[in-house]
Amino acid sequence: MNLNFLRPLYDQPGPWASVYLDASRAGENADHEVELRWRALREDLAEQGADSATLDALDQAVRDQPTQPGRYGLALFARAGQVALVEPLPDPPPSDEAHHGPLPHVMPLLAQRGEEVPHVRVLADRTGGDLDAVTADGVPRQRTVEGGETFPLRKVQAGGWSHRRYQQAAEVSWDRNAGDVAAAAVDLAESIGAEVIVVGGDVRAAQLFVQRLPVRWRERTVRTDAGSRHAGADNTALDDVTVQAIAEVADRHTRDIIGRYQAQAGDGTAPAGLAEVVAALQRGQVDTVLLVNDTSSTDTLWIGPDNPTLVAADEQTLRTLGVQNPQRVRADAALLRAIAGTDADLVLVGPDDAPLEHGIGAVLRYADANTP
């Protein structure tokens, strides 16, 4: 999981107010219930020391956020009277939460968000296609490709083209349109580093689209008969296929990184446990952190306020490094800042997925004389 999208949060000093709110609109009194839940969180933040300007900014953000039907949540992060990030959550948080501290509390967001696999989804028919993409940072992109004249198959009047000639003209048109959509999809996929292309819609158009892709992209394409470009069409089945394709890529990533961790653990170079992983993050050695999201953990770490690599298990280590005012924070908050600040990746794993000491381990970019 790439954490670059969190950089704007870590580039600004705290204290931070972090809010996880059940914003579901279900039932006649939904708006009032959301208001009551937010009011309780606001009071909690005030008791933790959040300033009134920040609370007012959050209040406005909650009110301004577009509503949607069904069950969902919101994650909000604010400081110094400004809201820095609002993220809709696909489901309500397990419980409403409010945190105030030196660093934003982003672990619940990451646990719900999961890995953003860069991908392109294509909804094709014989006249063109609609392209939707999501980058590794979760940024959506859209593009529509409309082809030229098409020739629907139908009976012709006497003296017109023969049916065979008419069909050949239609095939040429469909093939040209599929080529235009394929070229646009490849351009979009390469621009975001996509790992999978999902194409649905008209069966023949989808077949032609895949045939016009370069081999390297054809091998990363999932084709389905689901979906339609018609206005008002229900594309839920295509959404499900897309989610499944992304999940399979994410699962493959997890298996691959666990395999790399086990290989490094076998030769004694993989950091295991909180202290070793923190030391490797200090040196910028970490490629990927494997972490069990233990919501009951009370572990803490010490950080320097300005440099994400200034993280340690004890205060004195940082003072030795010249940090004047070390701050004690939640261990997961400090780890996530260090991961984002050193361009490392994060993989959240289950407690039984990998043999991790104290629920944490790391894969290194390189080993040196300081590597245990």
Disulfide bonds with the S-S distance in Angstrom:
none
